[in-house]
Amino acid sequence: MKSDYQLWKLAWLSILPLTKDAIHVYIGVLCLLVALLLFRRKLSSLWALVPGLALSLVMEYFDLRDGFGWQASLHDIVNTNLIPTLLVVLARLELIHT
């Protein structure tokens, strides 16, 4: 039997024409944008990464609780946070302007 969380994820997957990996990427970028707008942070702020990291850890806690392996969870955490982290690093190095 699947948990309510897994059923909720499956419902979203049936609506969105995206793969599971793509959804993680979109969630990460969306969290970064929301953090930048809501908390009025610059792209170079490490604090802009906190909401995406926190959300990805919470999502993976539920996946681990439901029996998914830690390797899959690590993969999802990287998928969720890689692009936002790269953008913040590039902004901090002043390779992209904010």
TIPA-757875 format. One line per field, with one value per atom (N, C-alpha, C): residue number from 1; residue in three letters; x, y, z; chain. Coordinates in pm, whole numbers, always signed. Example, Ala and Ser with C-alpha at 12.3 -4.5 7.8 and 13.67 -1.06 7.14 Angstrom:
nr <- c(1,1,1,2,2,2)
rest <- c(ALA,ALA,ALA,SER,SER,SER)
x <- c(+1319,+1230,+1320,+1285,+1367,+1290)
y <- c(-569,-450,-330,-225,-106,+3)
z <- c(+780,+780,+780,+708,+714,+787)
kette <- c(A,A,A,A,A,A)
END
This chain:
nr <- c(1,1,1,2,2,2,3,3,3,4,4,4,5,5,5,6,6,6,7,7,7,8,8,8,9,9,9,10,10,10,11,11,11,12,12,12,13,13,13,14,14,14,15,15,15,16,16,16,17,17,17,18,18,18,19,19,19,20,20,20,21,21,21,22,22,22,23,23,23,24,24,24,25,25,25,26,26,26,27,27,27,28,28,28,29,29,29,30,30,30,31,31,31,32,32,32,33,33,33,34,34,34,35,35,35,36,36,36,37,37,37,38,38,38,39,39,39,40,40,40,41,41,41,42,42,42,43,43,43,44,44,44,45,45,45,46,46,46,47,47,47,48,48,48,49,49,49,50,50,50,51,51,51,52,52,52,53,53,53,54,54,54,55,55,55,56,56,56,57,57,57,58,58,58,59,59,59,60,60,60,61,61,61,62,62,62,63,63,63,64,64,64,65,65,65,66,66,66,67,67,67,68,68,68,69,69,69,70,70,70,71,71,71,72,72,72,73,73,73,74,74,74,75,75,75,76,76,76,77,77,77,78,78,78,79,79,79,80,80,80,81,81,81,82,82,82,83,83,83,84,84,84,85,85,85,86,86,86,87,87,87,88,88,88,89,89,89,90,90,90,91,91,91,92,92,92,93,93,93,94,94,94,95,95,95,96,96,96,97,97,97,98,98,98)
rest <- c(MET,MET,MET,LYS,LYS,LYS,SER,SER,SER,ASP,ASP,ASP,TYR,TYR,TYR,GLN,GLN,GLN,LEU,LEU,LEU,TRP,TRP,TRP,LYS,LYS,LYS,LEU,LEU,LEU,ALA,ALA,ALA,TRP,TRP,TRP,LEU,LEU,LEU,SER,SER,SER,ILE,ILE,ILE,LEU,LEU,LEU,PRO,PRO,PRO,LEU,LEU,LEU,THR,THR,THR,LYS,LYS,LYS,ASP,ASP,ASP,ALA,ALA,ALA,ILE,ILE,ILE,HIS,HIS,HIS,VAL,VAL,VAL,TYR,TYR,TYR,ILE,ILE,ILE,GLY,GLY,GLY,VAL,VAL,VAL,LEU,LEU,LEU,CYS,CYS,CYS,LEU,LEU,LEU,LEU,LEU,LEU,VAL,VAL,VAL,ALA,ALA,ALA,LEU,LEU,LEU,LEU,LEU,LEU,LEU,LEU,LEU,PHE,PHE,PHE,ARG,ARG,ARG,ARG,ARG,ARG,LYS,LYS,LYS,LEU,LEU,LEU,SER,SER,SER,SER,SER,SER,LEU,LEU,LEU,TRP,TRP,TRP,ALA,ALA,ALA,LEU,LEU,LEU,VAL,VAL,VAL,PRO,PRO,PRO,GLY,GLY,GLY,LEU,LEU,LEU,ALA,ALA,ALA,LEU,LEU,LEU,SER,SER,SER,LEU,LEU,LEU,VAL,VAL,VAL,MET,MET,MET,GLU,GLU,GLU,TYR,TYR,TYR,PHE,PHE,PHE,ASP,ASP,ASP,LEU,LEU,LEU,ARG,ARG,ARG,ASP,ASP,ASP,GLY,GLY,GLY,PHE,PHE,PHE,GLY,GLY,GLY,TRP,TRP,TRP,GLN,GLN,GLN,ALA,ALA,ALA,SER,SER,SER,LEU,LEU,LEU,HIS,HIS,HIS,ASP,ASP,ASP,ILE,ILE,ILE,VAL,VAL,VAL,ASN,ASN,ASN,THR,THR,THR,ASN,ASN,ASN,LEU,LEU,LEU,ILE,ILE,ILE,PRO,PRO,PRO,THR,THR,THR,LEU,LEU,LEU,LEU,LEU,LEU,VAL,VAL,VAL,VAL,VAL,VAL,LEU,LEU,LEU,ALA,ALA,ALA,ARG,ARG,ARG,LEU,LEU,LEU,GLU,GLU,GLU,LEU,LEU,LEU,ILE,ILE,ILE,HIS,HIS,HIS,THR,THR,THR)
x <- c(+84,+0,+88,+53,+130,+81,+177,+142,+68,+7,-62,+35,+157,+258,+289,+307,+337,+218,+97,-22,-33,+2,+0,+100,+221,+322,+275,+215,+165,+54,-28,-134,-72,+32,+99,+167,+228,+294,+194,+71,-30,-80,-64,-110,+0,+121,+232,+300,+327,+393,+545,+592,+734,+776,+905,+958,+980,+1001,+1029,+1153,+1258,+1381,+1358,+1282,+1255,+1176,+1083,+1005,+1095,+1194,+1288,+1366,+1406,+1480,+1391,+1268,+1175,+1146,+1131,+1107,+1225,+1346,+1465,+1473,+1449,+1455,+1341,+1223,+1111,+1140,+1198,+1234,+1335,+1432,+1530,+1461,+1375,+1305,+1217,+1145,+1059,+1143,+1256,+1343,+1397,+1435,+1488,+1382,+1261,+1153,+1095,+1067,+1001,+1093,+1217,+1311,+1400,+1375,+1449,+1600,+1645,+1788,+1846,+1977,+2047,+2078,+2096,+2128,+2257,+2345,+2473,+2461,+2344,+2323,+2307,+2388,+2374,+2239,+2180,+2050,+1941,+1962,+1863,+1852,+1953,+1952,+1879,+1857,+1803,+1664,+1568,+1435,+1437,+1512,+1519,+1585,+1692,+1759,+1667,+1600,+1510,+1395,+1334,+1223,+1269,+1385,+1433,+1463,+1515,+1542,+1412,+1311,+1181,+1118,+1123,+1065,+1136,+1267,+1342,+1328,+1299,+1268,+1147,+1044,+923,+947,+1031,+1065,+1142,+1236,+1311,+1220,+1129,+1032,+945,+917,+831,+908,+1036,+1113,+1198,+1204,+1292,+1436,+1530,+1669,+1736,+1844,+1916,+1984,+2020,+2084,+1986,+1863,+1760,+1735,+1735,+1714,+1828,+1949,+2065,+2057,+2019,+2001,+1897,+1786,+1681,+1726,+1802,+1852,+1946,+2032,+2123,+2042,+1944,+1861,+1790,+1744,+1669,+1758,+1880,+1964,+2081,+2109,+2227,+2221,+2116,+2108,+2103,+2021,+2025,+2164,+2232,+2366,+2463,+2457,+2544,+2518,+2392,+2359,+2413,+2398,+2448,+2601,+2666,+2813,+2859,+2796,+2833,+2810,+2704,+2677,+2781,+2819,+2919,+3056,+3085,+3211,+3202,+3086,+3057,+3074,+3045,+3045,+2909,+2806,+2677,+2640,+2572,+2540,+2396,+2379,+2245,+2187)
y <- c(-119,+0,+125,+221,+343,+446,+526,+632,+744,+830,+946,+1034,+1045,+1126,+1069,+938,+876,+889,+875,+893,+1036,+1133,+1274,+1299,+1241,+1257,+1195,+1076,+1010,+1092,+1157,+1241,+1357,+1419,+1528,+1477,+1360,+1303,+1272,+1240,+1212,+1339,+1453,+1581,+1649,+1649,+1719,+1630,+1683,+1604,+1606,+1572,+1575,+1445,+1415,+1299,+1338,+1238,+1264,+1351,+1321,+1399,+1544,+1566,+1702,+1780,+1714,+1782,+1829,+1748,+1791,+1915,+1919,+2035,+2160,+2146,+2260,+2305,+2212,+2248,+2327,+2284,+2354,+2496,+2514,+2647,+2734,+2677,+2752,+2797,+2709,+2747,+2861,+2857,+2964,+3096,+3094,+3216,+3271,+3183,+3227,+3287,+3224,+3276,+3414,+3430,+3559,+3669,+3636,+3735,+3759,+3652,+3664,+3722,+3677,+3722,+3836,+3880,+3993,+3974,+3857,+3825,+3844,+3866,+3869,+3726,+3705,+3572,+3519,+3606,+3564,+3523,+3537,+3502,+3352,+3296,+3153,+3123,+3222,+3202,+3171,+3210,+3182,+3032,+2955,+2811,+2733,+2796,+2726,+2667,+2741,+2681,+2556,+2558,+2441,+2323,+2349,+2241,+2183,+2271,+2224,+2141,+2191,+2118,+1982,+1980,+1852,+1752,+1798,+1707,+1654,+1738,+1693,+1592,+1620,+1527,+1391,+1395,+1269,+1196,+1267,+1201,+1110,+1164,+1084,+968,+990,+879,+770,+809,+709,+636,+709,+649,+546,+573,+483,+371,+358,+244,+266,+389,+416,+419,+382,+373,+509,+512,+638,+686,+595,+638,+718,+673,+746,+883,+886,+1013,+1109,+1060,+1145,+1200,+1116,+1158,+1270,+1257,+1358,+1489,+1480,+1601,+1676,+1604,+1668,+1729,+1656,+1710,+1838,+1843,+1958,+2080,+2058,+2170,+2205,+2126,+2150,+2283,+2306,+2429,+2553,+2557,+2674,+2697,+2591,+2606,+2661,+2609,+2659,+2807,+2847,+2987,+3077,+3033,+3113,+3121,+3011,+3012,+3105,+3095,+3184,+3331,+3360,+3498,+3544,+3455,+3490,+3515,+3442,+3460,+3577,+3640,+3751,+3715,+3588,+3543,+3568,+3585,+3634,+3751,+3846,+3969,+3963,+4012,+4011,+4149)
z <- c(+0,+0,+0,-81,-92,+10,+58,+154,+83,+161,+104,+26,+75,+7,-132,-140,-269,-364,-313,-396,-447,-361,-399,-511,-499,-604,-736,-728,-849,-916,-835,-892,-971,-916,-988,-1114,-1106,-1224,-1335,-1297,-1399,-1468,-1401,-1455,-1537,-1484,-1548,-1652,-1768,-1873,-1856,-1737,-1706,-1639,-1648,-1574,-1429,-1346,-1205,-1188,-1266,-1256,-1297,-1403,-1449,-1345,-1279,-1176,-1064,-1026,-921,-964,-1090,-1140,-1134,-1179,-1175,-1033,-941,-800,-745,-777,-729,-782,-911,-971,-916,-901,-845,-702,-621,-484,-483,-573,-582,-618,-719,-760,-648,-580,-470,-358,-326,-221,-259,-384,-428,-420,-461,-460,-321,-252,-122,-15,-13,+90,+42,-82,-140,-126,-168,-166,-305,-308,-436,-476,-605,-654,-593,-554,-496,-349,-290,-150,-131,-42,-12,+53,+119,+183,+82,-43,-147,-175,-135,-157,-47,+66,+183,+158,+101,+82,-6,-115,-203,-135,-62,+10,+117,+191,+296,+238,+130,+70,+16,-49,-104,+7,+119,+232,+291,+301,+354,+259,+129,+32,+38,+51,+53,+186,+294,+420,+401,+336,+314,+220,+117,+28,+102,+186,+264,+361,+421,+514,+443,+315,+238,+169,+201,+152,+29,-20,-133,-82,-165,-124,-110,-34,-12,-139,-230,-355,-441,-446,-521,-457,-324,-254,-279,-276,-304,-446,-540,-679,-688,-618,-621,-556,-447,-380,-474,-544,-641,-754,-809,-918,-876,-754,-706,-685,-643,-600,-691,-793,-875,-951,-1026,-1106,-1017,-911,-823,-763,-722,-665,-770,-892,-998,-1026,-1028,-1052,-941,-817,-704,-708,-737,-745,-857,-973,-1083,-1048,-976,-933,-831,-740,-640,-703,-810,-883,-982,-986,-1076,-1223,-1253,-1392,-1457,-1374,-1422,-1331,-1387,-1312,-1263,-1143,-1082,-1076)
kette <- c(A,A,A,A,A,A,A,A,A,A,A,A,A,A,A,A,A,A,A,A,A,A,A,A,A,A,A,A,A,A,A,A,A,A,A,A,A,A,A,A,A,A,A,A,A,A,A,A,A,A,A,A,A,A,A,A,A,A,A,A,A,A,A,A,A,A,A,A,A,A,A,A,A,A,A,A,A,A,A,A,A,A,A,A,A,A,A,A,A,A,A,A,A,A,A,A,A,A,A,A,A,A,A,A,A,A,A,A,A,A,A,A,A,A,A,A,A,A,A,A,A,A,A,A,A,A,A,A,A,A,A,A,A,A,A,A,A,A,A,A,A,A,A,A,A,A,A,A,A,A,A,A,A,A,A,A,A,A,A,A,A,A,A,A,A,A,A,A,A,A,A,A,A,A,A,A,A,A,A,A,A,A,A,A,A,A,A,A,A,A,A,A,A,A,A,A,A,A,A,A,A,A,A,A,A,A,A,A,A,A,A,A,A,A,A,A,A,A,A,A,A,A,A,A,A,A,A,A,A,A,A,A,A,A,A,A,A,A,A,A,A,A,A,A,A,A,A,A,A,A,A,A,A,A,A,A,A,A,A,A,A,A,A,A,A,A,A,A,A,A,A,A,A,A,A,A,A,A,A,A,A,A,A,A,A,A,A,A,A,A,A,A,A,A)
END
